């Protein structure tokens, strides 16, 4: 039984300690009364005291608090429920149920002594939370949050206490919002065709924008801009140039990759709107396009050749940093989740909450790269981390914690910026090259199959100091460091 190890603050510890003192004082008064009424040795009274005290401690039921492993997704302006329950199933009607964010005492919702408590509740949640009590007797303690806001996104703690025994779990809430239907407008002639613009507002997180023809094929856009308004939601605009007899039927699709929902509008450009084009000008345009394409290919091949001059790092995994649920191969090249927790020493280097591991190698200068192959699973992340990255407790996967990486979460591929950046690829890579430029403070990820760039954390985004390879795996996932 862990009574003091996870108490949230010194004030909470004092409150708990005072409660225990009060209980002892009551029992001492009972013993004093018994002793004064009988002129006998005090020894039997102390025996009764200790038996009463320890039986009282053992009366508290032992249980585990369980929440969802995967993040809960909520839609802006709607209600959502954060699931949480006890295992084994037992009544929580007379227990304390506390939902909180970063501060234990400043709570999101508190149920105590059979009623909801308002004093101490975070102001932004007042009137917006409800503990669903229909399943309390079965150990269900879910929290409903009304009218979801952007500020609600993040981690939540579900804490349940029965007398002196308590347990808790942490779950993640993702917030997403669908914006307005795309507004398509024709803005005039450009490059021998017609410039068409698509606009939409009110999206979160940053959406994906697509132009499609009548058969559903994707069309390349001329430009894309995304900005955040005063409400912190994303406004989008994309433009395309349509030529006569080519894709005159087209649609603009804006997609929320978290909700996997989109909104679409279509338009048809009639022939009379297109300008008459001189054939010689068309030929000149073709020649210019071929020339620019050749230049672009030359630059790409030059850059690719430059990458091959980087130092290939022979990376192995450091078992002293691996979470106890992770199984490493003997050569330190393979990583997977175990079915049961291993009995490993809890040294200061080891991650104890998130399923992470660091590479043995660390880099302070030069350019280095290595490759990671995804063998199984839909939950994994690959990248680098500061050697000083926090190992104990829950950590967020972003640069503020000292982590620069890309991840697959279910069918979504993302760069772990803050907030995360969706990576709209046709197919999630099965083998990723991680390129670390310590001198520029830059990390770049490539699809190792075709050398196509995936994402780059800009120069100077990775501070100085020792940088090490970093991996994370979820349930059913397996990663291999390639030779």
N, C-alpha and C positions, 0 to 999 in steps of 0.2 A: 504494500500500500504506500503510495507516494503522497505524503501529507503536506510537506512544505516545499518540495523541490521546484514546483512550477507556479508558485504564488506570484501574482502579477506585479506587486509593488510592496514597498515597505509598509505603507498604510494598510494594505490588505493583510500582510503578515501580522501587524499589530492587532487588527480586528479579529483575526483567527485566534491569536494567542489570548486575547482578552476573553473570547468566548470560552476557551478551554479553562481559563482561570475561574470564570464565573461558574462553570459546571463543577469544578473541584470544590469551590466555596459552598455551593449548595449541598454537595455530598458531605462536606465536613460539618455543616450545620446539622444534618441528619444524624451523623455519628455523635456529635456533641450532645444532642438531645437524648440519644440512646444511652450514652455514658452517664449523663446526669441522672437518668431515671433508674440506673442500676449500679450499685456499688460493687462493681467487679472490675477485673483487669481490662485495660483498653485494647489488648491484643485482638480479641474477637471482633471488636469494632473496626480495626484497621483491615482485618481479613475481609470483612463484609464490604468495606470501601473499595479495596482493590478489585475484588470480584465484580462488584457493581460497575466500576469504571471500565474494566476490560470487556465485560459482557456488552456494555453500552457501545464500546468501540466496534465490537464484532457484529453488532446489529446492523450496521451499514451494509447494504448489499453491494457486491462487487459486480462491475459491468464494464463494458467498453462502449465508447461513443463513436458512432460510425456515420460518415458523410460520403458523398459521391467522390470517386477518384477523379473524374473528369470535371472540368469547369462547367458551371451552370450558366446558360446563356439567357439573357433577358432583353426584352425590347423596350426602347425608350418610351415613356408615357404609359406603359402597361404595368400590370402587376406580375410578380413572380414569387415562387416559393423556393426557399433554400431547404433541402431535405436534411434530416438528421434523426437518428434513432439509437436506442440502446440495444446492446446485445450481451447476454440473452434478453429476450423481450420481458419487460417487467413494468409495473406502473411507475410513472414519473410524476403522478399527480401531487405528491407531497414532497417532491424534490425541488431544488433550485435549478432553474434553467436560465442561462445567461448567454446572450448573443452579443459579441463585441467585435470591434475592429482592432486598432493598434493598442488602445488603452483598455485595460481590464475594468477599471472602475467607472470609466465613462462609456456606458454600454449602448448598444443598439436597441436591445429589448431585454427586460428582466422579469422573470416569473418566480415569485417567492411567497411562501406561506399560502399557497393556493390562489394567489391573485397576481395580476400584473402590477409592476411597480414603475412609477413615473419619475420619481426623484433621482436625479443623476443621469437621466437619459440624454443622449446626444441631441442637441436642438434640431439638427437637420432631419432627424427621424421621428420627431414628435408628431403623432397623429398619422404616421405612415407605416406602422408595423403592427403585426398581429401574430401571436403565438397560436397556432392551430391546435386547439385543445381536444378535438374529437378523438384523437388517437393517443392521448396521454396515458391511459391505462394500459395500452399495448407498448409503451416505450417510445412512441413517435413524438418528436418535439420540433416539427418544422416551423420555419418562420416565413410569413408572408410579408413582402415589402410592396407597398402601393406606389403607383405613379413613379416608375423607375427613372432615375436621373443619371447623368454621366458620372457624377461624384460618387455614386453607389458602387462603381466598378472597383474590384480589388478582392482582398482576402477577408474572410469572416471566421471567427472562432465560435464553435458551439460547445459550451461548457455546462456540464451537468454535475451537481453535487447532492449526495445523500448523506446527511449528517457530516462525518469527517472524511468520507471517501468521495473522490471526484475523478472524472476523466474529461477529456476534451478532444476535439478534432478541428482541423482547419480545412476550409474549402474555398474555391475561387469562383467569383462572379464576373462574367464577361457581359458588357453592355453593348448593344447594337441598335442602330436606328435606320429605318427606311426613309429615304428622302422623297422629294416630289417626283411626279412623272416627268420624264425628259421633255424639254421644250425645244423643238427643232425649228431653226430659222435659216432662210436663204439670204446670204449677205452680199452676193454680187459675183462678178467674173474674176477668175484668178487662174493663171497658168493654162489658159486655153480651156478651162472648165468652169464649174460653178462651185463657189465656196459655201459649204453647208456647216452650220454650227449647232451643237447640241448642248443644252445647259440643264442643270438640276441642282437643287439645294437641300440641305438638311440631312446629310448622311453621316453615319458613324458605325465602325471606323472608316478609314479612307477607302472608298469604293473602287471597283474595277469598271472601266469604261470600254465598251466595244461597239464598233460599227459592223453591221452584218448586211449581206446582200439578200436577195429574194430567196436563195437556197440555204440561208443560214451560215454561209461561209464568212469568216472574219475578214474585214477590210482594214488596211493600215491607215491610221489616222495621221493627219498633217501636224497636229499639235494637241497637247493635253495640259490643262492647268487645274490644280486643286488648291484650295485655300480654306482656312478656318475662319468662320464668322464670329460675331460677338458671343454667340451661344456655344462656341467651340465645336460646332458641327461642320462638316466638310461641304463646301460648294464646289461644283465641278463644271468644267467646260472643255469640250473637245471639238476639233474641226477636221473636215475632210474636203478634198476637191474631187468633184464628180465630173467625168468626161462623158460626152454624148455616146450613146449606144453601149455604155458600160455602167452597170450597176445604177441605173436610174431609179430602180426600186431599192430603197435601203432603209434600215432601221437603226436606231441608237438604243443601246441597252446599258443600263447602269446596274451593277450587281453588288450586293452586300455579301462578302465571302464568309462572314461569320454565320449569318442567318441562312445563307445559300438561297437567297431570294433576290429577284431583280424586278425592275420596271423598264418598260420598253415603249418607244414611240416610233412610228414609221412615216415615210414621206416618199412621194413620187415626183421626179423632175421631168417635165414634158420637154419635147424636142425644141420648141420655139425659144426656150430660155437659154439654149447653148449658143455661144458665139461661133461664127464661121472661122475656120482655121486654115491658114496658108499651108499647103503640103510641105513647102521648103522649111517652114518654121517647125513643123512636126519632125522632119528629118534631123534638123539641128538639135532639137530637144532630145531626140533619141541618142544622138552622138554624145551630147553632154551627160546624159544619164549613164551611158556606158562608161564614159571617162571617169565620172565620180565613183561609179561602182568599182572600177579597177583600182582607183586610188584608195578607196575604203578597204578593199581586199588586201592591198599591199600593206597598209597601216596595221590591219589585223594580224597578218602573218608576221610582221616585224615585232609586234607586241607579244605574240605567241612565242616567237623565238627568244625574246627577252626573258620570258617566264621560265624557259627551259634552262637558263643560266643560273636560276636561283638554286640555292643549296637544298638538296633533298634531305629532309630530317628523318632519321630512323627512330620513330617515336614508339615508346612502350608505355604501358599504364603503370601508375604507382599504386601498389596494393595498400600502402599505408594511408592513402587518401580515400579509398573506395568505401561507399556506404555498405553497411553489413548485409544488405539484401542483394548486393551485386556479386556475381561470380566472374573472376578473371581467369583466363587461360594461363597455363604455366609459363608461356613465353611472353605474357603481358600484351598480347596482340588482339585478344578477343574479349568481349564484354556482353553479359546478359543478366537479366533479373532472375534471382533464385526463387524457388517456391516457398522456402522458409528462411527466416533470418539466421545468418551464420553467427557463431559465437566468436567474435573478434574483439580484440582490445579497443576500448574507446579512447584512442590517443588524440592529442590536440590537432593532428593533421587531418583526421577522418571526418567526412561529411556524415552527420548523424540523422538528418531529416530528409534532405532531397537526395535522389538517387544519382549522385554525381561521382566522377573520378577525374583526377588530373593526370597528365602525362609526367613521366619521370624527368623528361628533358625540360629545361627552361632556357629562354632566349632573351638577351638584352641588346643585341645589335645584329645587323645583317638582314638578309632576306632568306626566308626558309619556307618550305611547303611540305605537306604530307597529305595522304589520301585516306578516306574512311569509306568503307563499303557497308551499306545497309542490307543485312541478310534477311531479317524478318522484322515485322512490326510496323505500327503506324504512330508510335510515340517515341521520338528521339530528338536529340539536339547535338550539334557538332560545332566547335569553335575554339576560342581561346579564353583564358581568364588570367587575372593578376595572380601571382603566387600568394599574395596576401588576402585573397578572396575569403569571405567569411565561410567557415565550415560548420558552425553549429546553429541549429534552428532553421526556420524557414527563410529563404532568400528569393529575391526576384531575379529573373533571368534578363538582365539588361546592363547597360554600361555603368549605371549608378552603383551597382553591386560589383562591378569589375568583370563583367562577362560580355563577350562579343561573339554572337553565334547565329546560326539559322536552325530552324526546327520544323519537323512535321508533327502536327497535332491532328489526328484522325486524317481527313482528306485535305487539310489546309497546310500550305507551306508558307512560312513566315520568316522574316528577319527580326531578331529580338531587340528591336529598338524600343523606345518608350514614347507613345504606345507602339505596339508591334506593327510592322510593315508587311502587308500581304504581298506574296510573290506569285503573280498569276502565270504560272508555267503550264504548258500543255501536259507535261508529265513530270512528276517529282523525281529528281535524280536518284539513282540507286548507288552512285559512287560520287563523292564530293571531294574536291581538292581545296584545302585550306592554305592560303598564302599569307604569310605574316611578314610585313616589312617593318622591322623595329625602328629603323632610322627615320622613316616617315610617319610612324605611328598609325599604320593603316593595315586593315585586314580585308582580304578579298576572297570570295568563294566562287568556284567554277564547277560546272558539270564536267567531271573527269572523263565522261564518255566522248563528248564532242568539243570540249574546251570552251563551251559557251559560258560567258560570265553570268553569275546568279545575283550577287549583291556585293557592294563595297561599303564598308564603314569608312568615311572620308579621312583624308590625312589629318594627323594630329588628334584623332578621336581616341586613340589608344595611348595612354600616358606612358612615360618612361618607367623603368623598373623591370623586374624579371617577369616574363610572360610564359605561361605553360599551356599545352594542349588541354582541352576540356571536353568531356562527353557526358551526356545524360540519356538514360533509357527509361521508358515506361514499361508497363506490363506487356509481355510477349515480344519485346523487341530485342534484337541482337546486332551488335556493331563489330566490325573487324578493321583493324589498322592494316592497310595494305603495305606490302614490301616496297 
